[in-house]
Amino acid sequence: MSVKPRYWDTKKGQVLKAIVISEGRTWNEIQRITGYTEKEINQALTELFTQDDISKSGSSYWIEDYDLFCKYRDYIQGNNDSQNATKEEQEAKKIDAIKTKLKEVIEYIRKNHFENMIIGKIIWWSLGSKIEYKHDSEHFFVEGDLLDRLCKDVIDSSTNKVVVVNPFVDRCSLSDKLKDASVKGRPVFLITRSPLSENSVRVRASRKEYHKALHQNGVNILYNNRIHSKIIVADDVLGIVSSMNFKSESSSGQNLEAGLVTWQKETIGSLNAYITKLMNEYESTQYTV
């Protein structure tokens, strides 16, 4: 970087910069660019006039000393080039960071043979959703709309089996994913509370009708009125434990929901053991073949 021209860090310097970079160089333009008060501008102009650094033609001010003008012009241009170079360097660093992250994800997926598993798909999903976590931790936290999207994508991406444990299952876009997965030929199991346990006559009738529709589309339903856990396990290898119910208040974002997704083997083993226990303790199979 070249040496700063004289006055650079003073009010006179700011006035000279305004004259160099502005098109009209009028008093009003100098005021607009510098933001100085009338007194400050007039004082700086007077000093510059006194030292024969500037002159005035009509309403426009000019730098009289051509060498000084060139120094300001070149120094300003040098600063701009430096700032542009810094921005380019920052963008290059961002691109390098993305490339490094992609390489790490690919190596992690290949190393663990997740390419054709739902785990690999959800890892890529988390990357696209800009969720920050270490893949070796084998879990990540998710909230709000991302949780709704995650649950839907997990059900959509399953290839072998989907098991859902949830106390409240009403008609909503999330619950419909169970029907869609079953129609596509994947075994779907739902462990939930019986519609008959609902106090509201309206809700009871609506939920009973919807559960019947789920059953008619192949969803296997087991009832246990003590259920209050909210769990999804896909293909026996990936699980979501959250606060989200399968009803519109949760999936639409009306309620603030959050949860964890995990593919850690020991944790998945515990979830599967819990689900097996529930399947052996069901109270009713009203809509289960």
Backbone hydrogen bonds in HBPLUS format (Angstrom, degrees):
<---DONOR---> <-ACCEPTOR-->    atom                        ^
c    i                          cat <-CA-CA->   ^        H-A-AA   ^      H-
h    n   atom  resd res      DA  || num        DHA   H-A  angle D-A-AA Bond
n    s   type  num  typ     dist DA aas  dist angle  dist       angle   num
A0008-TRP N   A0005-PRO O   3.26 MM   3  5.76 152.9  2.34 137.5 139.4     1
A0010-THR N   A0007-TYR O   2.89 MM   3  5.29 161.8  1.92 132.5 131.6     2
A0013-GLY N   A0010-THR O   3.04 MM   3  5.00 116.2  2.47  92.3 107.9     3
A0014-GLN N   A0010-THR O   3.02 MM   4  6.43 149.7  2.11 147.1 155.3     4
A0015-VAL N   A0011-LYS O   3.01 MM   4  6.31 151.2  2.09 146.8 154.2     5
A0016-LEU N   A0012-LYS O   2.92 MM   4  6.23 158.4  1.97 149.7 155.6     6
A0017-LYS N   A0013-GLY O   2.84 MM   4  6.10 155.3  1.90 149.5 156.5     7
A0018-ALA N   A0014-GLN O   2.96 MM   4  6.17 153.1  2.04 140.3 147.6     8
A0019-ILE N   A0015-VAL O   2.98 MM   4  6.30 148.4  2.08 145.1 153.8     9
A0020-VAL N   A0016-LEU O   2.94 MM   4  6.21 152.2  2.02 147.9 155.5    10
A0021-ILE N   A0017-LYS O   2.97 MM   4  6.16 163.0  2.00 155.8 159.1    11
A0022-SER N   A0018-ALA O   2.98 MM   4  5.71 141.6  2.13 141.2 149.1    12
A0061-TYR N   A0025-ARG O   3.01 MM  36  5.48 161.7  2.04 137.2 141.2    13
A0030-ILE N   A0026-THR O   2.93 MM   4  6.22 158.1  1.98 152.9 159.2    14
A0031-GLN N   A0027-TRP O   2.92 MM   4  6.19 155.1  1.98 149.7 156.7    15
A0032-ARG N   A0028-ASN O   2.92 MM   4  6.15 155.7  1.98 145.3 151.9    16
A0033-ILE N   A0029-GLU O   2.93 MM   4  6.11 161.4  1.96 151.5 155.8    17
A0034-THR N   A0030-ILE O   2.95 MM   4  5.99 167.7  1.96 150.7 154.7    18
A0035-GLY N   A0031-GLN O   2.73 MM   4  5.33 149.5  1.82 139.1 148.7    19
A0041-ILE N   A0037-THR O   2.99 MM   4  6.26 166.3  2.01 159.9 162.9    20
A0042-ASN N   A0038-GLU O   2.97 MM   4  6.08 171.5  1.98 155.0 157.8    21
A0043-GLN N   A0039-LYS O   2.99 MM   4  6.05 153.9  2.06 143.9 151.1    22
A0044-ALA N   A0040-GLU O   3.05 MM   4  6.24 161.7  2.09 146.5 151.1    23
A0045-LEU N   A0041-ILE O   2.86 MM   4  6.09 164.9  1.88 159.0 163.3    24
A0046-THR N   A0042-ASN O   2.92 MM   4  6.00 159.4  1.97 144.0 149.9    25
A0047-GLU N   A0043-GLN O   3.08 MM   4  6.32 161.2  2.12 148.4 152.7    26
A0048-LEU N   A0044-ALA O   3.01 MM   4  6.24 156.4  2.07 147.4 154.2    27
A0049-PHE N   A0045-LEU O   2.80 MM   4  6.02 155.8  1.86 153.6 160.4    28
A0050-THR N   A0046-THR O   2.88 MM   4  6.07 165.0  1.90 151.3 155.5    29
A0051-GLN N   A0047-GLU O   3.11 MM   4  6.30 144.3  2.25 140.9 149.3    30
A0053-ASP N   A0048-LEU O   2.87 MM   5  5.16 158.1  1.92 163.4 159.8    31
A0052-ASP N   A0049-PHE O   2.91 MM   3  4.99 160.8  1.94 111.6 115.2    32
A0064-GLU N   A0053-ASP O   2.73 MM  11  5.21 136.2  1.92 117.3 129.1    33
A0055-SER N   A0062-TRP O   2.78 MM   7  5.26 150.4  1.87 144.8 153.2    34
A0062-TRP N   A0055-SER O   2.80 MM   7  5.26 164.3  1.83 154.3 155.3    35
A0057-SER N   A0060-SER O   2.86 MM   3  5.40 160.9  1.89 160.7 166.2    36
A0060-SER N   A0057-SER O   3.10 MM   3  5.40 159.8  2.14 130.4 128.8    37
A0068-LEU N   A0065-ASP O   3.03 MM   3  5.24 117.9  2.44  99.7 114.5    38
A0069-PHE N   A0065-ASP O   2.98 MM   4  6.35 153.6  2.05 150.7 158.8    39
A0070-CYS N   A0066-TYR O   2.91 MM   4  6.20 162.5  1.94 153.6 157.1    40
A0071-LYS N   A0067-ASP O   3.00 MM   4  6.25 152.5  2.08 143.7 151.4    41
A0072-TYR N   A0068-LEU O   3.03 MM   4  6.31 158.0  2.07 150.4 155.5    42
A0073-ARG N   A0069-PHE O   2.85 MM   4  6.09 166.8  1.87 155.9 160.1    43
A0074-ASP N   A0070-CYS O   2.83 MM   4  5.91 169.3  1.84 151.1 154.3    44
A0075-TYR N   A0071-LYS O   2.94 MM   4  5.92 155.9  2.00 141.0 148.2    45
A0076-ILE N   A0072-TYR O   2.89 MM   4  5.97 162.1  1.92 149.9 154.8    46
A0077-GLN N   A0073-ARG O   2.94 MM   4  6.12 159.8  1.98 146.3 152.5    47
A0078-GLY N   A0074-ASP O   2.80 MM   4  5.95 150.5  1.88 141.7 150.5    48
A0079-ASN N   A0075-TYR O   2.95 MM   4  6.20 153.0  2.02 145.0 151.5    49
A0080-ASN N   A0076-ILE O   2.98 MM   4  6.27 157.1  2.04 148.4 154.6    50
A0081-ASP N   A0077-GLN O   2.86 MM   4  6.11 158.7  1.91 150.6 156.3    51
A0082-SER N   A0078-GLY O   2.92 MM   4  6.09 151.7  2.00 142.2 150.4    52
A0083-GLN N   A0079-ASN O   2.87 MM   4  6.14 155.0  1.93 148.1 154.8    53
A0084-ASN N   A0080-ASN O   2.87 MM   4  6.11 157.7  1.92 149.2 155.5    54
A0085-ALA N   A0081-ASP O   2.82 MM   4  6.02 152.8  1.89 143.2 151.3    55
A0086-THR N   A0082-SER O   2.87 MM   4  6.12 150.6  1.96 143.4 151.7    56
A0087-LYS N   A0083-GLN O   2.94 MM   4  6.24 155.1  2.01 147.0 153.2    57
A0088-GLU N   A0084-ASN O   2.90 MM   4  6.17 157.9  1.95 148.1 154.3    58
A0089-GLU N   A0085-ALA O   2.85 MM   4  6.10 151.4  1.93 145.4 153.8    59
A0090-GLN N   A0086-THR O   2.89 MM   4  6.15 152.9  1.96 146.6 154.1    60
A0091-GLU N   A0087-LYS O   2.89 MM   4  6.18 159.0  1.94 151.0 156.4    61
A0092-ALA N   A0088-GLU O   2.87 MM   4  6.07 154.6  1.94 144.5 152.0    62
A0093-LYS N   A0089-GLU O   2.89 MM   4  6.14 150.6  1.98 145.0 152.9    63
A0094-LYS N   A0090-GLN O   2.95 MM   4  6.25 152.5  2.03 145.9 153.4    64
A0095-ILE N   A0091-GLU O   2.95 MM   4  6.24 159.7  1.99 149.9 154.9    65
A0096-ASP N   A0092-ALA O   2.89 MM   4  6.13 158.2  1.94 146.7 153.1    66
A0097-ALA N   A0093-LYS O   2.84 MM   4  6.04 152.5  1.92 145.3 153.1    67
A0098-ILE N   A0094-LYS O   2.94 MM   4  6.23 153.7  2.01 148.1 154.9    68
A0099-LYS N   A0095-ILE O   2.92 MM   4  6.19 160.0  1.96 150.7 156.2    69
A0100-THR N   A0096-ASP O   2.87 MM   4  6.07 157.2  1.92 147.3 153.7    70
A0101-LYS N   A0097-ALA O   2.89 MM   4  6.10 156.9  1.94 145.1 151.6    71
A0102-LEU N   A0098-ILE O   2.88 MM   4  6.12 161.9  1.91 152.3 157.0    72
A0103-LYS N   A0099-LYS O   2.95 MM   4  6.15 158.5  1.99 147.0 153.0    73
A0104-GLU N   A0100-THR O   2.93 MM   4  6.20 156.6  1.98 148.4 154.8    74
A0105-VAL N   A0101-LYS O   2.93 MM   4  6.20 160.2  1.97 153.1 158.1    75
A0106-ILE N   A0102-LEU O   2.92 MM   4  6.12 167.2  1.94 154.2 157.5    76
A0107-GLU N   A0103-LYS O   2.96 MM   4  6.10 164.6  1.98 149.8 154.2    77
A0108-TYR N   A0104-GLU O   2.89 MM   4  6.04 155.3  1.95 145.6 153.0    78
A0109-ILE N   A0105-VAL O   2.90 MM   4  6.09 164.9  1.92 155.0 158.6    79
A0110-ARG N   A0106-ILE O   2.94 MM   4  6.09 165.9  1.96 151.4 155.6    80
A0111-LYS N   A0107-GLU O   2.84 MM   4  5.84 160.5  1.87 145.8 152.1    81
A0112-ASN N   A0108-TYR O   3.17 MM   4  6.28 150.1  2.26 142.8 149.3    82
A0114-PHE N   A0109-ILE O   2.89 MM   5  4.99 168.9  1.91 149.2 150.6    83
A0113-HIS N   A0110-ARG O   3.13 MM   3  4.91 159.3  2.17 100.3 106.6    84
A0117-MET N   A0114-PHE O   3.05 MM   3  5.04 167.9  2.07 114.2 115.7    85
A0120-GLY N   A0117-MET O   3.15 MM   3  5.57 123.0  2.49 107.2 118.3    86
A0121-LYS N   A0117-MET O   3.43 MM   4  6.86 157.3  2.49 145.8 151.6    87
A0122-ILE N   A0118-ILE O   2.97 MM   4  6.20 157.1  2.03 151.7 156.9    88
A0123-ILE N   A0119-ILE O   2.94 MM   4  6.17 148.9  2.04 149.3 158.2    89
A0124-TRP N   A0120-GLY O   3.11 MM   4  6.36 159.6  2.15 147.7 152.2    90
A0125-TRP N   A0121-LYS O   2.92 MM   4  6.16 146.6  2.03 137.8 148.2    91
A0126-SER N   A0122-ILE O   2.85 MM   4  6.08 154.4  1.92 145.9 151.2    92
A0127-LEU N   A0123-ILE O   3.12 MM   4  6.40 148.8  2.22 142.8 151.0    93
A0128-GLY N   A0124-TRP O   2.99 MM   4  6.28 161.7  2.02 151.8 156.0    94
A0129-SER N   A0125-TRP O   2.91 MM   4  6.11 136.3  2.10 142.4 155.3    95
A0131-ILE N   A0126-SER O   3.02 MM   5  5.37 178.4  2.02 160.2 159.6    96
A0130-LYS N   A0127-LEU O   3.09 MM   3  5.10 160.8  2.13 104.5 109.1    97
A0137-SER N   A0134-LYS O   2.91 MM   3  5.55 155.1  1.97 116.5 124.5    98
A0138-GLU N   A0135-HIS O   2.92 MM   3  5.41 151.5  2.01 113.8 122.1    99
A0263-TRP N   A0138-GLU O   3.08 MM 125  5.58 161.6  2.12 149.8 151.1   100
A0140-PHE N   A0261-VAL O   3.06 MM 121  5.65 148.1  2.17 148.9 157.8   101
A0261-VAL N   A0140-PHE O   3.03 MM 121  5.65 163.3  2.06 161.5 166.4   102
A0142-VAL N   A0259-GLY O   2.96 MM 117  5.62 160.5  2.00 163.3 163.2   103
A0259-GLY N   A0142-VAL O   2.91 MM 117  5.62 153.3  1.98 168.3 171.8   104
A0147-LEU N   A0143-GLU O   3.32 MM   4  4.98 143.7  2.46 102.2 107.3   105
A0144-GLY N   A0257-GLU O   2.90 MM 113  5.39 157.6  1.95 155.6 151.2   106
A0147-LEU N   A0144-GLY O   3.02 MM   3  5.44 129.1  2.29 106.4 118.8   107
A0148-ASP N   A0144-GLY O   3.38 MM   4  6.85 154.3  2.45 147.6 154.0   108
A0149-ARG N   A0145-ASP O   2.96 MM   4  6.25 164.5  1.99 153.9 158.0   109
A0150-LEU N   A0146-LEU O   2.78 MM   4  5.92 154.9  1.84 145.4 153.0   110
A0151-CYS N   A0147-LEU O   2.93 MM   4  6.15 168.2  1.95 154.1 156.0   111
A0152-LYS N   A0148-ASP O   3.12 MM   4  6.33 164.2  2.14 149.6 153.9   112
A0153-ASP N   A0149-ARG O   2.88 MM   4  6.06 160.0  1.92 150.2 156.2   113
A0154-VAL N   A0150-LEU O   2.82 MM   4  6.01 154.1  1.88 155.1 162.2   114
A0155-ILE N   A0151-CYS O   3.11 MM   4  6.33 164.3  2.14 147.9 151.5   115
A0156-ASP N   A0152-LYS O   2.88 MM   4  6.08 159.7  1.92 148.1 154.7   116
A0157-SER N   A0153-ASP O   2.78 MM   4  5.79 150.5  1.87 143.1 150.9   117
A0158-SER N   A0154-VAL O   3.10 MM   4  6.11 122.8  2.44 141.1 152.4   118
A0235-ASP N   A0161-LYS O   2.74 MM  74  4.82 173.5  1.74 153.0 154.7   119
A0162-VAL N   A0187-PRO O   3.00 MM  25  6.43 157.7  2.05 159.4 166.3   120
A0189-PHE N   A0162-VAL O   2.84 MM  27  6.26 162.1  1.87 159.4 165.5   121
A0163-VAL N   A0233-VAL O   2.92 MM  70  5.25 159.5  1.96 154.1 160.2   122
A0233-VAL N   A0163-VAL O   2.91 MM  70  5.25 160.1  1.95 153.1 158.8   123
A0164-VAL N   A0189-PHE O   2.82 MM  25  6.22 161.2  1.86 160.0 166.1   124
A0191-ILE N   A0164-VAL O   2.80 MM  27  6.19 168.6  1.82 166.8 170.9   125
A0165-VAL N   A0231-ILE O   2.82 MM  66  4.97 168.5  1.84 147.4 150.7   126
A0231-ILE N   A0165-VAL O   2.81 MM  66  4.97 159.2  1.85 143.8 150.9   127
A0166-ASN N   A0191-ILE O   2.99 MM  25  6.40 160.5  2.03 164.4 170.6   128
A0246-PHE N   A0168-PHE O   3.13 MM  78  5.99 130.4  2.39 161.3 174.0   129
A0170-ASP N   A0246-PHE O   2.83 MM  76  6.23 156.0  1.89 155.7 162.3   130
A0176-ASP N   A0172-CYS O   2.98 MM   4  6.16 155.5  2.04 155.2 162.4   131
A0177-LYS N   A0174-LEU O   3.07 MM   3  5.43 145.6  2.19 106.1 115.9   132
A0178-LEU N   A0175-SER O   3.01 MM   3  5.63 147.3  2.12 115.4 123.4   133
A0180-ASP N   A0176-ASP O   2.98 MM   4  6.31 159.3  2.02 150.8 156.9   134
A0181-ALA N   A0177-LYS O   2.92 MM   4  6.06 158.8  1.97 145.0 149.8   135
A0182-SER N   A0178-LEU O   3.05 MM   4  6.26 157.6  2.11 146.3 152.3   136
A0183-VAL N   A0179-LYS O   2.91 MM   4  6.13 159.9  1.95 152.4 157.9   137
A0184-LYS N   A0180-ASP O   3.10 MM   4  6.32 140.5  2.27 139.9 150.1   138
A0186-ARG N   A0181-ALA O   3.18 MM   5  5.74 160.5  2.22 153.8 149.1   139
A0185-GLY N   A0182-SER O   2.90 MM   3  5.20 158.4  1.94 110.4 115.8   140
A0220-ASN N   A0188-VAL O   2.90 MM  32  6.07 165.6  1.92 164.3 160.4   141
A0190-LEU N   A0220-ASN O   2.72 MM  30  6.03 162.8  1.75 167.5 169.3   142
A0222-LEU N   A0190-LEU O   2.80 MM  32  6.18 162.5  1.83 162.9 166.8   143
A0192-THR N   A0222-LEU O   2.98 MM  30  6.43 157.8  2.03 165.4 170.9   144
A0224-ASN N   A0192-THR O   2.81 MM  32  5.91 155.7  1.87 147.8 155.5   145
A0197-SER N   A0194-SER O   2.95 MM   3  5.52 163.9  1.97 117.9 123.2   146
A0198-GLU N   A0195-PRO O   3.09 MM   3  5.58 165.6  2.11 115.4 119.9   147
A0204-ARG N   A0200-SER O   2.82 MM   4  5.88 159.5  1.87 149.2 156.0   148
A0205-ALA N   A0201-VAL O   2.96 MM   4  6.14 161.9  2.00 149.8 153.6   149
A0206-SER N   A0202-ARG O   3.01 MM   4  6.21 163.7  2.04 150.0 154.8   150
A0207-ARG N   A0203-VAL O   2.81 MM   4  5.87 166.1  1.83 154.2 158.4   151
A0208-LYS N   A0204-ARG O   2.95 MM   4  5.99 155.5  2.01 142.9 150.2   152
A0209-GLU N   A0205-ALA O   3.04 MM   4  6.19 157.1  2.10 144.6 150.3   153
A0210-TYR N   A0206-SER O   3.01 MM   4  6.23 154.2  2.08 144.8 152.1   154
A0211-HIS N   A0207-ARG O   2.88 MM   4  6.05 164.8  1.90 152.9 156.8   155
A0212-LYS N   A0208-LYS O   3.06 MM   4  6.18 149.3  2.15 139.9 148.3   156
A0213-ALA N   A0209-GLU O   3.09 MM   4  6.39 147.5  2.20 139.1 147.4   157
A0213-ALA N   A0210-TYR O   3.01 MM   3  4.98 115.7  2.44  93.5 109.3   158
A0214-LEU N   A0210-TYR O   2.91 MM   4  6.28 152.7  1.98 151.1 159.0   159
A0215-HIS N   A0211-HIS O   2.94 MM   4  6.18 163.2  1.96 149.6 153.5   160
A0216-GLN N   A0212-LYS O   2.92 MM   4  6.16 156.5  1.98 146.6 153.3   161
A0217-ASN N   A0213-ALA O   3.11 MM   4  6.31 129.7  2.38 136.7 148.8   162
A0217-ASN N   A0214-LEU O   3.07 MM   3  5.17 135.8  2.27  97.2 109.9   163
A0219-VAL N   A0214-LEU O   3.01 MM   5  5.40 162.2  2.05 144.6 138.9   164
A0218-GLY N   A0215-HIS O   2.96 MM   3  5.14 159.7  2.00 112.9 114.2   165
A0223-TYR N   A0284-SER O   2.95 MM  61  5.05 171.4  1.96 156.7 154.6   166
A0283-GLU N   A0223-TYR O   2.68 MM  60  5.62 165.1  1.70 169.6 174.8   167
A0227-ILE N   A0224-ASN O   3.15 MM   3  5.80 169.1  2.16 121.4 124.5   168
A0242-SER N   A0230-LYS O   3.18 MM  12  5.73 163.1  2.21 152.4 157.6   169
A0232-ILE N   A0240-ILE O   2.93 MM   8  5.06 148.1  2.04 142.2 149.9   170
A0240-ILE N   A0232-ILE O   2.75 MM   8  5.06 149.7  1.84 148.6 156.2   171
A0234-ALA N   A0238-LEU O   2.83 MM   4  5.38 162.3  1.86 160.2 165.4   172
A0237-VAL N   A0234-ALA O   3.12 MM   3  6.27 164.0  2.15 134.9 135.2   173
A0238-LEU N   A0234-ALA O   3.29 MM   4  5.38 151.2  2.37 146.8 153.5   174
A0239-GLY N   A0262-THR O   2.89 MM  23  5.35 169.8  1.90 160.7 164.1   175
A0262-THR N   A0239-GLY O   2.82 MM  23  5.35 158.5  1.87 153.8 159.9   176
A0241-VAL N   A0260-LEU O   2.94 MM  19  5.48 159.7  1.98 160.3 165.9   177
A0260-LEU N   A0241-VAL O   2.93 MM  19  5.48 161.0  1.97 151.6 152.9   178
A0243-SER N   A0258-ALA O   3.05 MM  15  5.88 144.7  2.18 152.3 162.0   179
A0250-SER N   A0247-LYS O   3.04 MM   3  5.75 139.5  2.21 119.8 129.1   180
A0251-SER N   A0247-LYS O   3.13 MM   4  6.33 168.9  2.14 157.1 158.7   181
A0252-SER N   A0248-SER O   2.89 MM   4  5.47 152.7  1.96 145.5 149.9   182
A0255-ASN N   A0249-GLU O   2.93 MM   6  5.87 145.6  2.05 161.5 156.5   183
A0253-GLY N   A0250-SER O   3.32 MM   3  5.63 157.1  2.38 106.5 113.1   184
A0267-THR N   A0264-GLN O   3.05 MM   3  5.45 114.1  2.50 108.5 124.0   185
A0268-ILE N   A0264-GLN O   2.89 MM   4  6.10 165.1  1.91 162.6 167.7   186
A0269-GLY N   A0265-LYS O   2.82 MM   4  6.01 150.9  1.90 146.9 155.7   187
A0270-SER N   A0266-GLU O   3.02 MM   4  6.33 149.6  2.11 143.0 150.3   188
A0271-LEU N   A0267-THR O   2.94 MM   4  6.28 157.1  2.00 151.1 157.6   189
A0272-ASN N   A0268-ILE O   2.88 MM   4  6.09 164.5  1.91 153.1 157.0   190
A0273-ALA N   A0269-GLY O   2.98 MM   4  6.14 149.9  2.07 141.8 150.3   191
A0274-TYR N   A0270-SER O   2.95 MM   4  6.16 154.7  2.01 146.6 153.4   192
A0275-ILE N   A0271-LEU O   2.92 MM   4  6.20 158.1  1.97 150.8 156.7   193
A0276-THR N   A0272-ASN O   2.92 MM   4  6.11 157.6  1.97 144.8 150.9   194
A0277-LYS N   A0273-ALA O   3.03 MM   4  6.24 153.6  2.10 143.3 150.3   195
A0278-LEU N   A0274-TYR O   3.03 MM   4  6.37 154.5  2.10 147.0 153.7   196
A0279-MET N   A0275-ILE O   2.91 MM   4  6.19 155.8  1.97 151.9 158.7   197
A0280-ASN N   A0276-THR O   3.16 MM   4  6.40 132.4  2.40 138.2 149.8   198
A0280-ASN N   A0277-LYS O   3.16 MM   3  5.23 135.0  2.37  96.0 108.4   199
A0281-GLU N   A0278-LEU O   2.98 MM   3  4.99 153.2  2.06 101.5 110.2   200
A0288-THR N   A0285-THR O   3.03 MM   3  4.89 174.4  2.03 111.6 112.4   201
